[in-house]
Amino acid sequence: MAKVMPIMALLGVALTAPAPSLAITPLVLSGSLAGTVKDLVGIPQMGAVVFLYDRREKLCERVMTDSFGNFAFKGLNPDLYSVRVTLASFVPALRSRIQILPGAEKNLQVSLSTLFSSIQLVPPQQGQGSIMTDDWKWVLRTSSARRPVLRILPVASNQQQQSSTIFSDTHALVKFSGGDASSGSEADLGTAFGVTTSVFGRNQLQAVANVGFVSATGMPTAGFRTTLSRKFGDSTPSISVTMRQLSVPGRWNAALAGAQGLDGSSSYLRTMSVSLSNKTQLTDELQIEYGMESDSISYLSHNHYTSPYAKLTYVFPFAEVDFTYTAGNGRPDLRETPEPGNETGDLERDVAALAMVPRVSLLDNNTKIQSGQNFEMGISRALGSREVRVTAYRESVKNAALTVSLPLEGPGDPFAADILPDVFSDTSVLNAGSYHTLGYTAALTQNLGENYHLTVSYGLTGVLVPGESGPIADDAELRELIHAEHRSALTTQASGTIRKTGTKFSGSYQFTDYKSATSGHLYATDPSHPEAGLNVYIRQPIPHASTHVGRMEATLDLKNMMAQGYLPMTLVDGRKLLLMRTPRSLRGGLSFTF
C-alpha cells in the first residue's frame, strides 16, 4: 500500500495538469514596411529621413534611420503607399505604388547618390506575405467539414501554361447603337463588334469592326481595326491598322457634280491608317507614352500625312506634372484613364477610335484635312478629398472644318464649289482656313464619398468668331469674316456611380458666350476637358439570368441638349446659313460583353 500511494499521486498530478492545446497564430490584418538606406558603396546611412505617404499623397508617418541605416513602419493598413528618403548631400529617392498586404512585410533597399538615387523592392522571404499561416492551414485541413475541398493539386508554372495555350484570356464585345444627330462621327444606326485574346500569354491581339447606316442620307458605312501589342517589362509597344469606307450622300451629286466636273456617280470616302505606339515606365516617377500615325485618305483626291504624339508624366511627392505634344489628328485617348476591373476597356477604346473619321473639307476645288498642332502642360495635386489641376496650352489648327446648315441650289450655287456635305448627317462642312490660339483651364474636383465627384473648372480658350457684316455673297467672303478670339468659360460637372443599381452617370453644363463657330480647345488631352452646352451621359447595367456568361449595359449620350451655339447668317439671295458650334445630338446603345 505504501508503494501504491506515490503512483496514485503522480497520476493525480498528470490528470490535473492542463492539456496541451494547438497553438493558433492570431489573424493579422495589418502589414509593415521596412528597409535599409545605404550609399553607392554600401555604407549604411544613419539619420536619413524617411517619409511615408498614402495613395492621396498625404503624409502618414516620418522616421529616421538608426546607426545601421534601418527603418520600419509597423501596423499599416493594406493599401498603396509612397516612400521618400532624404539626406543631406544626397539626391532624394522616391518610390511610388508600394502595395502593403495584410500579414506581410515589404522590404526596401534604398541607394542614395549625388546623381541618381533609387529604391528597390526586395522579394519577401519564403513563408512571408501570406495571411494563412501553417497553423491555420493545419486547423482547416483537419476539419471534417472542409476536408473534401482542401486538396493539394500540382500547379503548373506560368511558362508551362503559356506554352500549352495558344489563345487565352479571350473577351468579346457586341454593341448596337442608334441616334438622331445634326452632326457627328458615327452612323445613325450601327453595330460594332470586337474580340481580344492573349496569344501565347505574351501578345495581345484585338480586332474590332463596325457597320452602320445613315438614315438621313441613306448611305452605308463600314470600318475595321486590328491591334497587336506585347508586354516587354515596363514597356507595352503596339501596332494598329485601321481601314474605313463611307459612302458620300446622294445629294452631293446633284449639287456639286457640275461644280467639280464629275460624272455624278456615287463617291466614297476611304481611309487607311497605320499607328505605332508605346507606353514605358522609365522610373517609378517617370512615364512616357509616344507614337505615330500615318494616314492615307482618298476623297476626290489623295491626301497623306503623319500624326506624331508624345506624353511625359512625372510624379513628384507633392504634385503630378505632364507634358503633351500632338500633331495631325487629335488624341482624345490620352485623357482617358483605364477603368479598374474592366476587361474590355481596350476594346471599347478601339471602337471609339474606329469611329473618329478625319474632318474633310474643300478649298479651291481641292480636298483638305483638318489637322492641328497642340502643346499642353498640366499640373495636378491631391489635397485630401480634393484635387486641383491647372492646364495651359498652345494650339495651331489648319483647314478648320466648320459645321454649317445650308441647302444648296445646284451647280450654280456660289457655295457649291467649296462646301462638302457631312458624311453622317444632313449638314455640310465649310473650310474656315487656319488659326493659332492659346489658353488655360483651372479645375477643382471634390470627392463626395467614394462614389460621387463634383468638378468646377474655369478657363480662357480660343475660338473662331464670325464678324459683323451685311448679307454674304459666297464662301470666300464668309471665310474672311471668321477670325480667332478668346472666350472665358465656367463649367460644372457631376459624376458618380449609384451603388444599389450600378448606374454610372456624368452631367455637365458650361456657362460661356456661345456666339462662336468653334467650341474652344479642339485637340485637348486634359482629363477635365469641358464640353459646350448641357451634356448628360448614363451607363446602366442590365441584370440577366446568367451572371457568368457576360454583362449587358445600356447607354444614353446627350450632347448640347439646349442647342446652344447656333449662329444664323443671311446670304445675298435671302437664304439663311447656320453655323453650328456643337450640334445637338442624342444617342443610345446596348452592349453585351462576354
Secondary structure, 3 states (H helix, E strand, C coil): CCCHHHHHHHHHHHHHCCCCCCCCCCCCCCEEEEEEEEECCCCECCCCEEEEECCCCCEEEEEECCCCCEEEEEEECCEEEEEEEECCCCCCEEEEEEEECCCCEEEEEEEECCCCCEEEEECCCCCCCCCCCHHHHHHHHCCCCCHHHCCCCCCCCHHHHHHHCCEEEEEEEEEEEEEEECCCCCCCEEEEEEEEEEECCCEEEEEEEEEEEECCCCEEEEEEEEEEEECECCECCEEEEEEEEEECCCHHHHHHHHHHCCCCCCCEEEEEEEEEEEEEECCCCEEEEEEEEEEEEECCCEEEEEEEEEEEEEECCCCEEEEEEEEECCCHHHHCCCCCCCCCHHHHHHHHHHCCCCCEEEECCEEEECEEEEEEEEEEEEECCEEEEEEEEEEEEECCEEEEECCCCCCCCCCCCCEEECCCCCCEEEECCCEEEEEEEEEEEEEECCCEEEEEEEEEEEEEEECCCCCECCHHHHHHHEEEEEEEEEEEEEEEEECCCCEEEEEEEEEECCCCCCCCCCCCCCCCCCCCCEEEEEEEEECCCCCCCCEEEEEEEEECCCCCCEEEEEECCCCEEEEECCCCEEEEEEEEEC
